[in-house]
Each structure stands twice: as C-alpha cells, then as structure tokens.
C-alpha cells in the first residue's frame, strides 16, 4: 500500500472514531483500493440519535424497486430458484425428472420439427397465438417478462401448475398473476400420470393448486394426457382403464369448477391408449402436432380449440425456446364471469368475454334466466336496471354461436337483493288521550326517530338475518365473485 493510500485510510478511521464519540454508531466502513494510486472510498451507514447522518457516496435502491426491476429484466428470483433447484421427487421408486418440463421428451422432440415462426399466411383455421410454459422457462430462476410477451402479440397462456399428485410448479402463482396483469387470458394445466393415483384424486390436486378463478380472464383447467416420460407409453393401463381414468378426472373437475376441462393430447397417443375413444368430444380439445396443414384429430372431436404446432418458439421476454399454439378461428370459448349479486335498482353493464378469434365473424349472444330489467346484446353486453320484482336467485345461461356453427355457453347464478326498511313506528289510536304539557314525556319505543310525512324511510342501520343488506356498487358480498365490467377479447384476438 502506498504512503498516500495509508494516510487516507488513517484519516477515515479517525473520522469514524470521532463520529462514534459523538454518539453516532457506524454500522460499517468498506475501503476499496483501486489502481497503483490506491484510491480509497468509504461507504458507511450510520444511525444516530441526533439529526446527523453519514450518507454513502453511492445510493442503494430500495428493495421494492429492485424486485420490480428484476421482474422487468428477467433477473433471477432467488427464492423461486432455490425451490426449483430441489431434487426431483421420487414416487413409487421412480425419480420424476420431467417435472420442470412442459411436456414429455418424446412429444417435445416431435414438436421440434415445427417451425419457430410461421412465414406468410396462417394455416387454415388458425387464429390468435398463445404459449405454454413450465419451470423450464425459468433457467436459474430467471423471470418471464409477461409485458414483452403481450407486446409481441400473444393473447393467451397455459402454465403448468402440477404433475400427478406429487409436484407443483413453484413459478406458477407468479406467472399466473403477471400474465393476467399483462392482459393475457390464462389457465393452469395438470400433467397427468395415471399410474400414480386415480383420476378424481389428481383432479382434486390440480384444482387445489391451479387456483382458477371465475373472473372473466381465466380459461378452464387443462389436462395434459400424453406419452409417459417415465416408462410404458400408456402408463400400463388398458384402453378401458385409461378412458375410465380420464372420465373420473373430467367429472371431478366439472364438479369442483363447473367447467369442462380442456384436454391436451395427440391423435397418435389417443389412438394407442384410449383405442380411439369418442367419449370426450364435448370437452375443448388442445391438440399437439406439427406440420404445415391442419393437425390430425383424435377420435371424438370435429374441431380443435387450440393447436400446439411447435416447441421451438422464440419470444421476447422468455429465456430459451417455448411451445406456441393457435386458437381456432371457428371455435367459441366463453369465459365464466363468476356469480353476481346486486340490489334491486342497480344499473348493470356486464360484458361476457369470448375467447373467439373468428375474423369478422363475432358470435351472436343470447341469454336465458336474466333478472327482470336486464337484457343481452348480440355482442354479449348485459345491461339495464334490475327491477324490484327480480328479487331472488336466478340461474343464468349465456350462449354464443358463430355463423360457422360453433357454439359455447356459460352458466352462473345472479342473486338480487331487496332494500331493507325499518319497521314502521306505532301510530296512536284515535281514542288515545293526548299527553298534556304537565304529563310526563312518554319514553320512545325505539331510538330511531319517526320519519316525517312525505320523507323517505331511512334504511335500517343493521340488517336482520332474514333480510341481508343490499351491497353497494363497489362492494362484493363475502364468498361471492365480483361482477365484472370488461371488454371483449373478440376484437383483440383477430388473426
């Protein structure tokens, strides 16, 4: 160390000693030597009972902006990275090494033949594009920049939420929230492992961890049923047992969510492992196949709702390659707005969203069971003012149809409450004597003053158990999903 640098260091230590004697607690002093000149820079953080504060030459940003910057730049999230770095689970003596992958190795290899980008005109029937991601898209904890994904024109995302009944994706909750915030339509998907546990059991596990909400932006839960990454292609199940397993998963998902699951598979696997079962044609199909033309269809479906055509997508905001899918132009996919509750007299504007990419072919909407005073437009806007006669519960079903024959419907409950009025004040009978000034003042029967003639009756401050207070326009009753005022996806999902 040079003589000049030694002198600087001695001076800094002397300053620190004086500050300490003055009542300043020096939390830390870091001396950095650079070059032959040995320039010294002191970085100190001090706490003092007096207003004197020693400021560092370089300001460290606060924790919140640092986290926001990490999300925006794709910097690693150390907590999630540590969770993802845990060894794969071992179930039934098998190391489940594929949990971080989006799909099976065999299917990923097959899809790698698909183009990273489609040049020229889109394939027949293809509309808006979306992606599906898993832990693999977070190397070393890197975040996905969902705002960049949205700006690149992608409209929806499938996010792996679970595998079997033994694994949950540690990045799922963050990806789900950030993708929604960026404006994408999202859902989780469960990778099925039928030889580990039953279909209903895995549906319970998937629904619990996917945490899908009927909020007008979340698609139904998806079931990824395909090649076994850990052994025999069909998991050792006969076609009959496999069909029974899928039926149990689908039925339990409908029971828990009120929606049919989206089924992800390939025509080849479906043929081998279900013997071309036609039992699931009412469930939306997400088919995986690469090629320039329409994908081969599994038995039971006439149309695909989603088509995954490549595993080689390169998208701004995502590290590495990613799977890319189309939404079908002829398909209709209504998004559940959730149960509604409003007081009589409330003005309503509720847009039913449709995941529908038919260019210049918007679906026509109809509705059954709406409360009195409300109607639906052919573009899916429910509007009007709820009348007093509508008090009670209403089972509402909204249906959308396209000119090409596509159709979908969504059902929810609409509860209409009435206004609660206080009990009328007792009126003296005509024969009752009127108290004189010398008579004692009668004690009122209720602290609530009697309304003057012609004025509106005040609302009771506390509703009775049999007559719940009507919610305000800005409040949501506990346990019920809020009413939504939204915009349609139709105009945003054009090819």
Backbone torsions as a table, in degrees:
resi	resn	phi	psi	omega
1	UNK	NA	134.5	-178.1
2	UNK	-71.2	163.9	179.8
3	UNK	-62.7	-40.5	-179.5
4	UNK	-64.4	-42.5	179.9
5	UNK	-65.7	-38.3	178.9
6	UNK	-62.8	-39.8	179.4
7	UNK	-65.0	-41.3	178.6
8	UNK	-61.1	-42.9	-179.2
9	UNK	-62.5	-43.6	179.3
10	UNK	-61.9	-39.0	178.8
11	UNK	-64.6	-41.3	179.4
12	UNK	-63.8	-41.6	178.5
13	UNK	-65.0	-35.3	178.0
14	UNK	-66.1	-40.9	177.1
15	UNK	-61.8	-42.3	179.5
16	UNK	-62.0	-39.8	178.8
17	UNK	-64.2	-40.2	178.7
18	UNK	-65.4	-40.3	179.4
19	UNK	-64.1	-39.0	179.4
20	UNK	-64.3	-42.2	179.4
21	UNK	-66.7	-24.1	179.4
22	UNK	-84.1	1.4	178.6
23	UNK	99.5	6.2	178.3
24	UNK	-93.5	128.0	178.2
25	UNK	-94.0	115.2	-179.9
26	UNK	-84.8	116.0	-176.1
27	UNK	-78.1	-31.6	-179.2
28	UNK	-170.7	143.5	174.1
29	UNK	-129.2	124.0	178.9
30	UNK	-116.2	126.1	-179.7
31	UNK	-108.8	123.2	-179.4
32	UNK	-111.1	125.1	178.5
33	UNK	-102.4	133.1	179.5
34	UNK	-137.4	134.0	174.7
35	UNK	69.4	178.5	-178.0
36	UNK	-70.2	-22.1	179.2
37	UNK	-73.8	-16.9	176.8
38	UNK	63.1	41.8	179.4
39	UNK	-61.4	134.7	-178.6
40	UNK	-111.1	135.6	175.8
41	UNK	-126.9	132.5	-178.7
42	UNK	-104.7	131.5	174.9
43	UNK	-117.7	113.9	-175.8
44	UNK	-130.1	146.0	172.9
45	UNK	-121.7	124.6	-175.0
46	UNK	-127.5	148.9	173.0
47	UNK	-121.3	138.1	-175.0
48	UNK	-147.3	145.6	174.2
49	UNK	-72.4	-15.0	177.9
50	UNK	-96.1	168.3	180.0
51	UNK	-66.6	-7.8	-177.5
52	UNK	-70.3	125.6	178.2
53	UNK	-133.0	130.1	176.6
54	UNK	-85.5	116.9	-176.5
55	UNK	-95.0	142.0	177.4
56	UNK	-78.6	148.1	178.1
57	UNK	-64.5	-29.4	-179.7
58	UNK	-114.8	123.9	-178.0
59	UNK	-85.5	133.4	176.7
60	UNK	-92.7	127.3	179.9
61	UNK	-63.8	155.7	-179.7
62	UNK	-68.7	166.4	-175.6
63	UNK	-65.6	-40.4	-176.2
64	UNK	-63.6	-48.3	176.5
65	UNK	-61.5	-33.2	179.4
66	UNK	-63.1	-44.3	178.7
67	UNK	-64.7	-41.1	179.2
68	UNK	-63.0	-41.6	179.2
69	UNK	-65.2	-36.3	178.6
70	UNK	-64.1	-41.3	179.1
71	UNK	-64.8	-41.7	-175.7
72	UNK	-69.0	-34.8	-174.5
73	UNK	-93.6	-6.7	-177.2
74	UNK	81.9	18.6	178.9
75	UNK	-68.0	155.9	-175.4
76	UNK	-65.1	144.4	168.3
77	UNK	-99.4	108.8	-170.2
78	UNK	-66.7	-34.9	-179.7
79	UNK	-64.9	-48.3	179.4
80	UNK	-67.7	-36.6	179.2
81	UNK	-62.7	-39.0	178.2
82	UNK	-65.3	-39.8	178.0
83	UNK	-65.5	-40.6	-179.0
84	UNK	-71.5	-23.2	-177.4
85	UNK	-80.2	-5.5	178.7
86	UNK	-62.7	148.9	179.6
87	UNK	-59.2	146.6	178.1
88	UNK	-58.6	147.8	179.6
89	UNK	-67.8	152.5	174.7
90	UNK	-110.7	117.6	-177.3
91	UNK	-126.1	129.3	-177.6
92	UNK	53.9	36.6	178.3
93	UNK	77.3	6.2	-177.9
94	UNK	-113.0	128.5	177.2
95	UNK	-77.3	116.7	-174.3
96	UNK	-86.5	74.2	-172.1
97	UNK	-78.7	-4.2	-176.5
98	UNK	-98.8	7.1	-171.0
99	UNK	-62.7	-31.9	-178.2
100	UNK	-80.3	-13.7	-178.2
101	UNK	-80.9	153.9	179.0
102	UNK	-72.2	-40.0	-176.1
103	UNK	-143.9	-176.9	-178.0
104	UNK	-69.6	153.1	177.9
105	UNK	-57.1	-38.9	-179.0
106	UNK	-63.1	-46.0	-178.4
107	UNK	-68.1	-37.9	178.0
108	UNK	-62.1	-38.6	177.1
109	UNK	-64.8	-42.9	-179.7
110	UNK	-63.7	-41.8	-178.8
111	UNK	-72.6	-18.2	-179.9
112	UNK	-67.5	-13.7	175.0
113	UNK	-75.7	-15.6	178.8
114	UNK	-73.5	153.8	-178.2
115	UNK	-70.9	144.5	175.8
116	UNK	-64.7	-32.6	176.7
117	UNK	-138.9	145.9	177.1
118	UNK	-91.4	119.5	178.8
119	UNK	-91.4	145.2	177.1
120	UNK	76.4	-148.7	-175.9
121	UNK	-69.0	149.1	178.1
122	UNK	-70.8	152.9	175.6
123	UNK	-60.1	156.8	-179.2
124	UNK	-57.7	131.8	177.3
125	UNK	84.4	-6.4	-176.4
126	UNK	-84.5	136.7	178.3
127	UNK	-121.9	-126.7	-176.5
128	UNK	-64.5	153.4	-179.7
129	UNK	-106.3	151.4	175.7
130	UNK	-146.8	-178.9	-175.5
131	UNK	-133.0	167.2	166.2
132	UNK	-134.3	140.8	-173.6
133	UNK	-133.8	162.8	177.4
134	UNK	-146.6	-165.3	178.8
135	UNK	-61.7	-26.4	-178.9
136	UNK	-58.9	-30.1	-179.0
137	UNK	-80.0	10.8	177.9
138	UNK	-124.9	60.6	-178.6
139	UNK	-61.4	128.9	180.0
140	UNK	56.7	27.9	177.7
141	UNK	84.0	8.3	-179.4
142	UNK	-59.4	138.4	179.8
143	UNK	-83.8	155.8	171.0
144	UNK	-90.5	130.3	177.2
145	UNK	-89.3	92.0	-174.2
146	UNK	-68.3	-26.6	177.2
147	UNK	-64.0	-39.2	177.1
148	UNK	-67.6	-38.1	177.7
149	UNK	-59.8	-45.1	179.8
150	UNK	-64.9	-41.4	-179.7
151	UNK	-65.9	-25.1	177.5
152	UNK	-76.2	-3.3	174.2
153	UNK	100.4	7.5	-179.8
154	UNK	-85.7	135.9	-169.7
155	UNK	-108.0	-19.6	-177.5
156	UNK	-144.3	162.1	-179.6
157	UNK	-147.5	135.3	168.2
158	UNK	-102.2	132.0	-177.6
159	UNK	-123.1	124.8	179.8
160	UNK	-63.3	122.1	-178.4
161	UNK	-104.0	-32.2	-175.3
162	UNK	-157.4	164.9	172.0
163	UNK	-136.5	130.6	-178.9
164	UNK	54.6	-135.5	175.2
165	UNK	-127.1	31.6	-174.6
166	UNK	-136.1	-3.0	-176.1
167	UNK	-141.9	137.0	170.1
168	UNK	-125.8	141.2	-178.6
169	UNK	-73.2	117.1	-177.8
170	UNK	-65.6	-18.7	-179.5
171	UNK	-91.8	-3.3	-170.6
172	UNK	-61.0	-52.4	-174.6
173	UNK	-60.4	-42.5	179.5
174	UNK	-65.5	-45.6	179.8
175	UNK	-62.8	-41.2	-179.2
176	UNK	-60.8	-48.5	-177.6
177	UNK	-65.5	-43.9	-176.6
178	UNK	-72.9	-33.8	177.2
179	UNK	-66.5	-41.8	176.2
180	UNK	-62.6	-43.9	-178.7
181	UNK	-62.2	-29.2	178.9
182	UNK	-80.8	-6.4	176.7
183	UNK	100.8	6.2	179.6
184	UNK	-83.8	156.0	172.1
185	UNK	-94.0	130.2	-164.8
186	UNK	-135.7	164.5	168.3
187	UNK	-165.2	166.2	173.0
188	UNK	-95.1	159.8	173.0
189	UNK	-134.2	145.3	-177.9
190	UNK	-106.5	125.7	176.0
191	UNK	-83.3	116.7	-174.7
192	UNK	-78.6	138.7	171.3
193	UNK	-131.8	84.6	-168.4
194	UNK	-66.0	-16.9	-178.8
195	UNK	-92.7	9.1	178.1
196	UNK	-100.0	-41.1	179.9
197	UNK	-157.1	170.9	-175.0
198	UNK	-72.0	165.4	-178.8
199	UNK	-63.5	-43.9	179.7
200	UNK	-65.6	-38.9	179.7
201	UNK	-63.4	-43.8	179.2
202	UNK	-70.8	-29.9	174.6
203	UNK	-66.0	-43.1	176.7
204	UNK	-57.2	-46.5	-179.5
205	UNK	-63.4	-43.3	-177.9
206	UNK	-66.2	-45.9	-178.7
207	UNK	-64.3	-40.7	-179.9
208	UNK	-59.1	-43.8	-173.4
209	UNK	-91.2	-20.5	177.3
210	UNK	-75.0	-30.2	175.4
211	UNK	53.1	42.5	178.6
212	UNK	-66.4	141.4	-179.2
213	UNK	-122.9	140.0	175.3
214	UNK	-80.3	83.7	-174.1
215	UNK	-124.4	12.2	-180.0
216	UNK	77.8	2.3	179.2
217	UNK	-130.0	-8.0	-176.9
218	UNK	-104.6	128.2	177.0
219	UNK	-81.0	166.2	177.8
220	UNK	-62.5	155.7	175.4
221	UNK	-58.8	143.7	178.8
222	UNK	-110.4	145.0	175.8
223	UNK	-110.0	118.7	177.0
224	UNK	-93.9	102.6	-178.4
225	UNK	-119.1	110.9	-170.0
226	UNK	-158.8	-159.0	-176.1
227	UNK	-58.7	140.2	-179.3
228	UNK	-75.1	119.4	178.2
229	UNK	-73.9	-11.3	-170.1
230	UNK	-118.7	12.2	-179.5
231	UNK	164.3	-141.4	-175.2
232	UNK	-56.4	140.0	-173.1
233	UNK	-50.8	-41.0	-176.2
234	UNK	-103.9	20.9	174.7
235	UNK	62.8	19.9	179.7
236	UNK	77.6	9.8	-179.5
237	UNK	-98.3	143.8	172.2
238	UNK	-72.6	162.1	177.3
239	UNK	-55.1	-40.1	-179.2
240	UNK	-64.5	-44.0	178.9
241	UNK	-67.6	-34.7	178.8
242	UNK	-66.5	-43.4	177.8
243	UNK	-62.0	-40.3	178.3
244	UNK	-64.5	-38.6	179.2
245	UNK	-64.1	-46.9	179.8
246	UNK	-64.6	-39.1	178.6
247	UNK	-61.2	-42.1	-180.0
248	UNK	-65.4	-41.2	178.2
249	UNK	-63.2	-47.4	-177.5
250	UNK	-63.8	-42.9	-178.9
251	UNK	-65.1	-41.6	179.7
252	UNK	-67.9	-36.9	177.3
253	UNK	-64.5	-42.4	177.3
254	UNK	-63.4	-39.4	-179.7
255	UNK	-64.3	-39.6	-175.5
256	UNK	-82.8	-33.2	-173.5
257	UNK	-113.8	-16.1	-175.9
258	UNK	77.4	8.1	-177.8
259	UNK	-130.9	149.6	174.6
260	UNK	-75.6	138.7	178.8
261	UNK	-73.3	151.0	170.2
262	UNK	-78.6	131.5	-178.1
263	UNK	-105.9	121.6	177.4
264	UNK	-101.3	126.0	179.2
265	UNK	-165.4	-176.5	174.1
266	UNK	-123.2	156.3	178.6
267	UNK	-62.4	-37.4	-177.9
268	UNK	-66.3	-49.4	-179.9
269	UNK	-64.0	-41.0	-178.8
270	UNK	-60.8	-39.6	179.9
271	UNK	-66.0	-44.4	-175.6
272	UNK	-72.6	-39.0	-167.3
273	UNK	-104.2	-16.6	174.4
274	UNK	-118.1	0.0	-176.7
275	UNK	54.7	48.4	176.0
276	UNK	56.9	45.4	177.5
277	UNK	-60.1	140.3	178.3
278	UNK	-110.2	20.9	-171.8
279	UNK	-83.3	-7.0	-170.8
280	UNK	-121.6	22.0	-177.4
281	UNK	-64.6	-16.4	178.5
282	UNK	-84.2	-12.4	178.3
283	UNK	-87.4	142.3	178.3
284	UNK	-60.9	140.1	-177.0
285	UNK	-106.2	131.0	170.8
286	UNK	-115.7	101.2	-172.5
287	UNK	-99.5	141.3	179.4
288	UNK	-109.8	123.9	178.1
289	UNK	-171.3	142.3	175.8
290	UNK	-110.2	151.3	-179.5
291	UNK	151.2	161.9	-176.8
292	UNK	-75.4	-23.8	-176.6
293	UNK	-101.9	-173.9	178.5
294	UNK	-59.8	146.7	-177.1
295	UNK	-73.0	150.1	171.9
296	UNK	-64.3	139.3	-173.1
297	UNK	-100.1	135.2	170.1
298	UNK	-65.6	152.8	179.2
299	UNK	-61.8	142.9	177.5
300	UNK	103.8	-18.0	-179.8
301	UNK	-116.1	138.2	174.5
302	UNK	-93.6	-31.4	-176.5
303	UNK	-134.5	149.7	171.9
304	UNK	-94.3	144.8	174.7
305	UNK	-91.7	-40.4	174.6
306	UNK	-130.5	145.2	178.4
307	UNK	-131.0	113.0	175.1
308	UNK	-88.2	117.8	-171.1
309	UNK	-112.2	-8.2	178.9
310	UNK	-158.3	155.6	171.5
311	UNK	-114.3	14.0	-174.4
312	UNK	-113.1	21.1	-178.7
313	UNK	-65.2	141.5	173.9
314	UNK	-117.5	115.6	-171.4
315	UNK	-130.8	133.4	177.0
316	UNK	-58.2	133.5	179.2
317	UNK	99.5	-8.9	-178.0
318	UNK	-125.6	131.9	177.6
319	UNK	-78.9	129.8	177.1
320	UNK	79.7	-169.1	-177.6
321	UNK	-83.2	158.2	-176.1
322	UNK	-147.5	150.6	177.5
323	UNK	-76.3	140.8	-179.1
324	UNK	-126.9	140.0	-178.7
325	UNK	-132.1	158.9	171.0
326	UNK	-105.1	152.7	166.3
327	UNK	-97.4	140.0	-175.8
328	UNK	-71.9	130.9	179.7
329	UNK	-64.2	-29.7	-178.0
330	UNK	-91.9	-1.4	-176.5
331	UNK	-88.0	159.6	174.2
332	UNK	-128.3	132.1	178.9
333	UNK	-140.7	100.6	178.6
334	UNK	-82.2	143.5	-179.7
335	UNK	-103.6	129.3	-174.9
336	UNK	-62.5	121.3	179.2
337	UNK	-80.3	-9.1	-177.7
338	UNK	89.9	162.0	176.8
339	UNK	-65.9	147.2	-176.5
340	UNK	-117.4	149.9	172.3
341	UNK	-144.9	126.5	-179.9
342	UNK	-145.5	158.6	175.3
343	UNK	-85.2	151.3	173.1
344	UNK	-57.1	139.3	-178.0
345	UNK	95.2	-5.2	-179.6
346	UNK	-78.1	135.1	173.7
347	UNK	-83.1	131.7	-171.8
348	UNK	-117.6	138.4	166.5
349	UNK	-141.1	100.5	-177.8
350	UNK	-124.0	115.2	179.4
351	UNK	-91.5	123.4	173.8
352	UNK	-84.6	119.9	-177.3
353	UNK	-84.3	145.0	-179.7
354	UNK	-128.4	121.3	175.1
355	UNK	-79.9	80.1	-169.4
356	UNK	-138.4	121.3	-173.8
357	UNK	-112.5	23.3	179.8
358	UNK	-70.4	110.0	-177.0
359	UNK	-62.4	123.8	178.2
360	UNK	58.0	22.2	175.8
361	UNK	-131.2	60.4	-179.9
362	UNK	-62.5	143.6	-179.5
363	UNK	-71.1	154.6	175.1
364	UNK	-96.6	130.6	-175.1
365	UNK	-100.7	144.1	168.3
366	UNK	-135.7	160.6	-179.8
367	UNK	-143.5	146.3	175.5
368	UNK	-126.0	141.2	175.1
369	UNK	87.6	11.5	179.8
370	UNK	-65.6	146.1	173.9
371	UNK	-59.4	150.9	179.8
372	UNK	-58.3	139.0	-178.8
373	UNK	99.0	-11.4	-179.5
374	UNK	-111.1	150.6	175.8
375	UNK	-146.2	164.5	-179.7
376	UNK	-118.3	137.8	177.4
377	UNK	-82.3	167.6	-180.0
378	UNK	-69.2	-10.1	175.9
379	UNK	-100.5	6.4	171.9
380	UNK	93.8	14.5	178.2
381	UNK	-95.0	118.4	174.6
382	UNK	-90.1	124.4	-176.5
383	UNK	-146.7	168.3	179.9
384	UNK	128.9	-172.6	178.2
385	UNK	-121.8	126.3	-177.0
386	UNK	-68.7	128.9	-179.3
387	UNK	-84.7	162.4	179.1
388	UNK	-64.5	-27.6	-179.3
389	UNK	-71.8	-7.5	-176.3
390	UNK	-89.6	4.0	-176.2
391	UNK	-56.4	133.0	-179.3
392	UNK	128.6	-170.1	-179.8
393	UNK	-98.8	144.3	-177.9
394	UNK	-133.4	126.8	174.4
395	UNK	-88.1	108.3	-173.9
396	UNK	-103.3	135.7	173.5
397	UNK	-127.4	123.8	177.4
398	UNK	-108.2	132.0	-178.4
399	UNK	-123.3	140.2	176.7
400	UNK	-125.6	137.3	179.8
401	UNK	-131.6	142.7	175.9
402	UNK	-102.6	158.5	177.0
403	UNK	-59.0	-25.6	-179.4
404	UNK	-82.0	-2.2	177.2
405	UNK	105.6	-4.5	178.0
406	UNK	-68.2	146.4	-177.7
407	UNK	-150.8	145.2	172.9
408	UNK	-152.9	158.1	178.8
409	UNK	-143.2	158.7	177.2
410	UNK	-140.0	139.3	-177.8
411	UNK	-120.9	144.1	177.5
412	UNK	-156.5	168.8	-178.4
413	UNK	-103.7	136.3	177.6
414	UNK	-120.4	113.5	-179.3
415	UNK	-101.2	126.8	179.3
416	UNK	-112.2	123.9	179.2
417	UNK	-104.0	153.9	177.1
418	UNK	-96.6	170.0	177.2
419	UNK	-81.6	142.8	-178.2
420	UNK	-99.2	126.7	179.2
421	UNK	-112.4	150.1	178.4
422	UNK	-71.7	157.8	178.4
423	UNK	-65.1	145.2	-179.0
424	UNK	-64.8	146.8	177.8
425	UNK	-73.3	145.2	179.9
426	UNK	-64.7	138.9	178.8
427	UNK	-105.6	127.0	-179.6
428	UNK	-62.5	143.6	178.9
429	UNK	-71.2	158.5	-178.2
430	UNK	-59.7	-29.0	-177.1
431	UNK	-87.1	-2.2	-177.7
432	UNK	-72.4	137.4	179.0
433	UNK	-70.3	144.1	177.2
434	UNK	-87.6	128.6	-178.2
435	UNK	-61.6	137.8	175.8
436	UNK	-85.5	166.1	179.9
437	UNK	-58.1	-29.6	-178.5
438	UNK	-81.5	-12.2	-179.2
439	UNK	-75.2	151.5	177.0
440	UNK	-64.3	145.8	178.5
441	UNK	-71.0	124.9	-179.0
442	UNK	-66.4	145.0	177.3
443	UNK	-76.1	129.4	179.8
444	UNK	-66.0	146.3	-178.9
445	UNK	-75.4	-20.3	-176.4
446	UNK	-145.7	143.5	176.8
447	UNK	-69.0	-13.9	-179.3
448	UNK	-78.8	124.8	-179.3
449	UNK	-67.5	150.0	177.6
450	UNK	-75.4	129.7	-178.8
451	UNK	-65.5	146.3	177.5
452	UNK	-73.7	153.3	-178.7
453	UNK	-58.0	134.0	176.2
454	UNK	90.2	-11.1	179.0
455	UNK	-93.7	151.6	-178.7
456	UNK	-67.9	144.1	179.0
457	UNK	-69.1	130.3	179.5
458	UNK	-68.1	151.7	177.3
459	UNK	-73.5	146.5	176.9
460	UNK	-63.9	132.6	-178.9
461	UNK	-65.9	-27.3	-179.9
462	UNK	-129.4	116.2	-179.1
463	UNK	-69.0	149.5	176.0
464	UNK	-77.9	158.0	-179.7
465	UNK	-59.0	-30.0	-176.7
466	UNK	-83.9	-11.7	-179.2
467	UNK	-133.1	88.0	-177.5
468	UNK	-64.9	146.3	179.3
469	UNK	-70.0	138.7	179.0
470	UNK	-66.5	138.1	179.3
471	UNK	-71.6	154.3	174.0
472	UNK	-79.2	170.4	-177.6
473	UNK	-65.3	-25.1	-176.5
474	UNK	-97.8	-3.1	-177.2
475	UNK	-106.9	158.1	177.8
476	UNK	-125.2	124.6	179.2
477	UNK	-58.5	144.4	-179.8
478	UNK	-57.8	138.5	176.2
479	UNK	82.5	-4.1	179.4
480	UNK	-114.0	147.7	-179.6
481	UNK	-81.3	143.3	-173.8
482	UNK	-72.4	151.1	172.0
483	UNK	-68.4	146.0	-176.0
484	UNK	-116.1	140.3	169.0
485	UNK	-113.6	109.3	-167.1
486	UNK	-131.8	176.6	173.0
487	UNK	-114.6	152.6	-177.5
488	UNK	-75.5	150.7	175.2
489	UNK	-83.8	-19.3	-175.0
490	UNK	-50.3	-47.6	-175.0
491	UNK	-73.2	-12.8	-177.6
492	UNK	-104.5	-7.4	-177.1
493	UNK	-109.4	23.4	177.5
494	UNK	-67.2	155.6	-177.3
495	UNK	-65.1	NA	NA
